[in-house]
Amino acid sequence: MERGRVGEAYIIAGPPHTLIDAFDVAERITGIPAPWFHASPGFLRAIAALSRSERLRDLAGVTYLGNNQKARRELGFDPRPLDDGLRETLQDEMGLLGIRPAAS
């Protein structure tokens, strides 16, 4: 870290997106259909209660949103859009698997 202050924490993340948003972007990039079933938080809570699954309970209502304003202000952080980073990642992974991405 070149510009951060010792003892400080910085959130290095882009703007918030839902998992469904990410799947939609991935579908556009890869041409592979996104999952069609979107479990609601209420449905996940009910299944978690029935199965006594702590992990499902977490998934049903936990968000991991952070604010990157401090990193922007103090470090000059400028995140790239989700589409750009996900495109690069998915194209690399698909190449490793021998899968050709859809034309974009």
N, C-alpha and C positions, 0 to 999 in steps of 0.2 A: 504494500500500500504506500503510495507516494504522497498523498494529500490528506489522509485521515489523521485524526488525533488519537494518541495512545489512550486506551481505556474506553473509547467510544465505540458504539455499535452502529452499523449502517445497514439499511435494508436495500439490497441490490436486487430489485425486481421491477418488472414492468407493470403496466396497468392491470387491474383485476379482470379476470375472465372466468366464466363458469366452465365446468368440465364439458358441458354440452357445446359451448362456444368452441372449445379446443377440438372436440371431435368433428364439428362442422368444418373448421379450418383444415384439419387433417384429411377429411374426405375430399375437399377441394384440391388439396395438394397431391394426394395419392390416387384418387379415383376409387379408393376402397370405401364401400358404404359404411357410414357411421352406425353404431348400434341404434336400432329403432325404438327400443324400450327405454324410457327414462323413468326410473323409480323415483317417486316423490319422497321427500323427507318423512312424511307421515307413514308411508308404506314401509320405509326402512326402519323406522322406530317400532312399528308393529312387529315386523319380522325379528328385529333385535330382541324385543321383549319375549317373543315366543321361543326364540332359540337361545336366549341368554347370552347373546354375542356382544361383548363390549366393543369390538371393532365396528360392527354394523351400527351400534348406537352412536359411535363417534362420527361415522360417515353421514348419519342422518341429520346432523345439526352443527357440524363444526366447519368453520371457515378459517382460512389462513390468509387473511388480508393484512397487508402491511402498507405503510406509507413511505414512499421513497423520497419524499421532499428533502429530508436532511442530506441524503446522498447526492441529490441533484444540486442542492445549494453548496454544500461543503466540498464535494468531490468533483463536481461537474459531470455527474453521472447522467447519461442520456440513453435510456433503454431503447432498443429497436422494437418494432412492432412484433406481436406474436406470430403473425404470418411469416415474417422473414426468418426468425429463429427456428420456428417449427419446420419450415420448408427445408432449411439447411440440414437440420437434424434428421427429418424423415427421409430425405433423399439419400443421405449417407447410410442410414440404417437399411433402407431398401436396396441400395447398392451392395451392401454386405450380404444381404439375403438373396441377391440375384433377381430382385423384383424391379421391373421397370415402372417408374412413376408415370402417372397420367400426364398428358401434355398440358402445360399451364400457360 
